[in-house]
Amino acid sequence: MKVLHVIDRMDPEQGGVCQAVRTIATGLLALGVTNNIVSLDPKDASFLATDALSIHALGPAENPWCYSKRLLPWLQEHATAFDVILVHGLWQYPSYAVYKTLAKLKSAPRLFVMPHGMLDPYFQRAAGRQLKAIRNVLYWALIEKQVVNSANGLLFTCAAERDLARVPFKPYQPKRELVVGLGVEAPPAYTPAMTTAFQTKCPELQGSPYILFLSRIHEKKGVDLLLQAYARLLNARSASGAGIETCPKLVIAGPGLETPYGKKIGDMLNQNSLLKDQVYFPGMLKGKAKWGGFYGCEAFILPSHQENFGIAVVEALACSKPVLISNQVNIWTEIAQAGGGMVDADTEAGTHSMLHGFIQMPASERAAMASNARACFEQYFAVGPATAKLFAAITSQKDV
């Protein structure tokens, strides 16, 4: 069986979707599936030289729509060589190019779309996105509804994503809605070299305990809430005489400090004297440094306003680390039921409640939560079961 994965970019710095594609393709390969990926990365992108997957880079994309004049001809030439085309993501030129290609073929591959949270109503409701929300309504009416409703099936990473996708746009009439999950590869076993690599990226910690945020520094991720909540925690400890020395420090790792939002976060840090010596920004962590950050932390935190899945959340669970997440991370139900972390609202108060509650938690309860975290990963998010579900979905001939 041959599957073509279509995505706008596979650059690892683009975040979770490209990592999900890598995991899916690797998992399918173990089941005997041949995978090819077509993307709009520049053909001389540095990561392509070391990537183990077969990636056809047809970029660079020429505008925010991710248009490339090379994509449609490539699809028209190669589409029939595949049994299944799996489009990852929406609202960009690649999904339209696939639809346009398949509409002209008498015998076309089966088409599946994995939205990766891009049908979440958050994007229609969030402050500051009014113009984009209007654009999406128009784009849906003209193009995207045809992609979604003509596909053999929509593939969702969790039930919450499926349910939310039904809300924002009409007519929404997919032939099938399939919750296939999303597997995340188990982390490599811990080695001291991981700690060394992390300490090199964040030497200021000097072995102090810390809570880890690892994601893009972006408004959607709630980094401002995290700093506000953490500052509130430090202020209360300072005022009570408890001191802040015994409070875990905060590591905010990820790209984005150079953006306008990132500069706002930097200003928040500089304007609070307590935060300056307690919060560290090591930048994007990769490889051993990333795993050193996970294995060394007390807990992982992500107070996101919208998170379809949260690969970093699952990676933390896999490292036996409790996760402190908002109830806008779509896999929160599974984590709460398994006792692998704490869940609260995506507000400053909710974030403070999680931080305070975790820091005050007895050591025995932290240890139990850490054990539950790993069990949660194995039960819900291991690669094998998720890949099997996806394989069954794309090989089934049933369309309703």
SVG drawing of the C-alpha trace seen along z (x, -y; Angstrom):
<svg xmlns="http://www.w3.org/2000/svg" viewBox="-25 -47 52 52">
<polyline fill="none" stroke="black" stroke-width="0.4" points="0.0,0.0 1.3,-3.5 0.2,-6.6 1.0,-10.2 1.0,-12.7 0.3,-16.3 1.3,-19.1 2.4,-22.7 5.7,-22.4 7.8,-19.7 10.3,-22.0 10.6,-20.7 10.5,-24.3 6.9,-24.6 5.6,-22.6 3.3,-19.7 1.7,-18.9 4.9,-18.1 6.0,-16.0 2.7,-14.1 3.2,-13.4 6.7,-12.0 5.2,-9.7 2.3,-8.6 4.5,-7.8 7.0,-5.9 4.2,-3.9 2.6,-3.0 6.0,-2.0 6.1,0.7 2.9,2.1 4.3,2.4 3.0,-0.9 5.2,-2.9 5.0,-6.6 5.8,-9.7 5.4,-13.3 5.0,-16.3 5.5,-19.7 6.2,-23.3 9.5,-23.6 12.4,-25.0 14.1,-22.3 17.4,-23.3 16.0,-23.3 18.8,-22.0 16.6,-19.5 16.0,-17.6 19.5,-16.3 19.1,-14.4 15.4,-13.4 14.8,-9.7 11.5,-10.1 10.9,-10.5 10.0,-14.2 9.3,-16.0 9.9,-19.7 8.3,-21.8 8.6,-25.2 9.2,-27.7 5.6,-28.8 5.1,-32.2 2.5,-33.7 0.5,-33.0 -1.8,-30.7 1.2,-28.5 0.8,-28.6 3.4,-26.9 3.1,-26.7 5.0,-23.4 2.5,-21.5 -0.5,-21.1 1.6,-19.7 3.4,-17.4 0.1,-16.0 -1.3,-15.6 1.7,-13.6 2.0,-11.4 -1.4,-11.1 -2.4,-7.9 0.7,-6.2 -0.8,-6.2 -3.6,-4.2 -4.4,-6.9 -3.8,-10.6 -3.8,-12.0 -4.0,-15.7 -2.7,-17.1 -4.3,-20.5 -6.7,-22.9 -7.0,-26.5 -4.0,-26.3 -3.4,-25.8 -2.2,-22.1 -5.6,-20.8 -7.3,-22.7 -4.6,-21.5 -5.3,-17.9 -9.1,-18.4 -8.6,-20.0 -6.4,-17.1 -8.6,-14.3 -11.8,-15.9 -10.4,-15.4 -9.4,-11.8 -11.6,-8.9 -9.9,-6.5 -8.5,-8.5 -6.8,-7.5 -9.0,-7.6 -8.7,-10.9 -8.6,-11.4 -8.2,-14.7 -6.6,-15.0 -7.6,-18.5 -5.2,-18.5 -7.5,-20.9 -8.0,-23.4 -11.8,-23.1 -11.8,-24.1 -14.3,-27.0 -11.6,-28.7 -10.2,-30.2 -13.6,-31.7 -14.1,-33.2 -10.7,-34.3 -10.1,-38.0 -8.1,-39.7 -9.2,-37.1 -12.4,-38.8 -11.1,-39.4 -9.6,-36.0 -12.9,-34.5 -14.7,-36.3 -12.1,-35.1 -12.6,-31.5 -16.3,-31.6 -15.9,-32.8 -13.1,-30.3 -15.3,-27.5 -18.1,-28.4 -15.9,-28.7 -13.3,-25.9 -12.9,-24.1 -16.3,-22.6 -15.7,-20.8 -12.4,-19.3 -14.0,-18.2 -17.3,-16.9 -15.8,-15.1 -13.1,-13.2 -13.6,-9.5 -13.2,-10.4 -12.0,-12.9 -9.5,-11.6 -9.4,-13.0 -6.9,-12.7 -9.5,-12.6 -13.2,-12.6 -13.1,-16.2 -11.6,-17.4 -14.3,-15.5 -17.1,-17.1 -15.7,-20.6 -15.2,-20.3 -19.0,-20.0 -19.6,-23.5 -18.2,-26.4 -19.0,-25.8 -22.1,-24.7 -22.7,-22.7 -20.4,-20.2 -21.2,-16.8 -18.2,-14.5 -18.8,-11.0 -17.2,-9.6 -15.7,-10.9 -13.1,-8.6 -11.3,-9.1 -8.0,-7.4 -5.9,-9.0 -2.3,-10.1 0.6,-8.0 3.7,-9.6 7.0,-7.7 8.3,-6.6 11.3,-8.7 14.8,-7.4 16.0,-6.0 17.6,-8.6 21.3,-9.2 23.5,-11.7 24.4,-13.2 20.8,-14.5 21.2,-16.4 24.5,-17.8 23.0,-19.0 20.1,-20.7 22.4,-22.3 24.4,-23.7 21.3,-25.4 20.2,-26.6 23.3,-27.0 21.6,-29.6 19.5,-26.9 22.6,-25.4 20.7,-22.2 17.7,-23.9 14.3,-22.2 12.1,-23.6 8.7,-23.4 9.0,-23.1 7.0,-24.9 8.0,-23.6 6.1,-25.0 6.0,-28.0 6.0,-31.3 2.7,-32.3 -0.5,-34.0 -2.5,-30.8 -0.2,-29.0 -1.0,-31.2 2.5,-32.2 1.3,-35.5 -1.1,-33.7 1.8,-31.5 4.0,-34.4 1.2,-36.2 0.3,-33.1 3.9,-32.4 4.5,-36.0 1.5,-35.8 2.9,-32.6 6.3,-34.2 4.7,-37.4 2.6,-35.4 5.6,-33.4 7.7,-36.4 5.0,-38.3 4.4,-35.4 8.0,-35.0 8.2,-31.6 10.7,-32.8 11.0,-32.0 14.2,-30.0 12.4,-26.7 9.9,-27.4 10.7,-25.5 12.0,-27.8 10.3,-28.2 11.8,-27.2 10.0,-28.5 11.6,-26.7 10.6,-27.3 10.9,-29.6 9.1,-32.9 10.8,-35.4 11.6,-37.6 7.9,-38.0 5.8,-40.9 4.1,-38.6 7.5,-37.3 8.8,-40.8 5.7,-41.4 6.6,-38.4 10.2,-39.7 8.8,-43.0 6.7,-41.3 9.8,-39.5 11.9,-42.7 9.3,-44.6 9.1,-42.2 12.2,-41.8 11.1,-38.5 10.6,-36.9 14.0,-37.9 15.9,-35.4 13.3,-32.6 12.4,-32.4 14.7,-31.2 14.3,-31.2 16.7,-28.7 15.1,-28.9 14.1,-25.8 15.3,-22.6 16.2,-19.7 17.6,-16.2 19.3,-15.4 18.7,-18.9 15.0,-18.4 14.9,-15.1 17.2,-16.4 14.6,-19.1 11.8,-16.7 13.5,-14.1 14.9,-16.8 11.7,-18.8 9.4,-18.5 6.3,-18.8 5.3,-20.1 2.9,-23.0 0.8,-24.2 -2.0,-26.6 -3.0,-26.8 -6.2,-28.5 -6.5,-25.9 -4.5,-22.7 -5.8,-20.0 -3.5,-17.3 -0.3,-18.5 2.6,-16.3 4.9,-17.9 2.2,-17.1 2.3,-13.4 6.1,-13.4 6.1,-14.7 3.7,-11.9 6.0,-9.4 8.9,-10.7 6.8,-10.0 6.2,-13.7 3.0,-15.1 1.4,-17.6 -0.4,-20.8 -2.7,-21.7 -5.7,-23.8 -9.1,-22.3 -8.6,-23.6 -6.1,-20.9 -8.3,-18.4 -6.8,-15.3 -7.4,-16.6 -10.2,-14.2 -7.9,-11.1 -5.2,-12.7 -7.6,-13.6 -9.2,-10.2 -5.7,-8.5 -4.6,-10.8 -1.5,-11.9 -1.7,-15.5 -3.8,-18.5 -6.4,-20.3 -7.9,-23.8 -9.3,-26.7 -7.1,-28.6 -7.1,-31.7 -4.5,-33.3 -6.5,-32.0 -6.7,-28.5 -3.0,-28.4 -2.1,-29.7 -4.3,-27.0 -2.4,-24.3 1.0,-25.7 0.2,-26.3 -1.5,-22.9 1.4,-21.0 4.0,-22.8 2.1,-22.1 1.5,-18.5 3.1,-15.9 6.0,-14.0 4.1,-10.7 1.3,-12.2 3.7,-13.6 5.3,-10.2 1.9,-8.6 1.0,-11.2 4.3,-10.6 3.6,-6.9 0.1,-7.6 1.5,-9.8 3.5,-7.0 0.6,-4.6 -1.6,-7.3 0.9,-7.5 0.9,-3.7 -2.9,-3.4 -3.9,-6.2 -1.0,-7.6 1.5,-4.8 2.3,-4.6 1.2,-1.1 -2.5,-1.3 -3.0,-4.7 -1.3,-3.5 -3.4,-0.4 -6.6,-2.5 -5.4,-4.8 -4.4,-1.9 -7.8,-0.3 -9.5,-3.6 -7.7,-4.3 -7.9,-0.7 -11.6,-0.2 -13.7,-0.5 -16.8,-1.6 -18.2,-5.0 -21.5,-6.2"/>
</svg>
